[in-house]
């Protein structure tokens, strides 16, 4: 699994698309969902420490 923060635009979006094209699973963690087909989105603001902690638990499982 590839985890990208900010895969909804710019370099992050292009990176997500490349990994998806290679058959990888991609998890986007950002305030805006990625529109790249096949990307799994967790929409949150990583500046929120409680939200960031919940994502850490998700990724660890």
Secondary structure as GFF3:
##gff-version 3
##sequence-region A 1 61
A	DSSP	beta_strand	2	5	.	.	.	ID=ss1
A	DSSP	alpha_helix	10	21	.	.	.	ID=ss2
A	DSSP	beta_strand	26	30	.	.	.	ID=ss3
A	DSSP	beta_strand	40	43	.	.	.	ID=ss4
A	DSSP	alpha_helix	49	60	.	.	.	ID=ss5
###
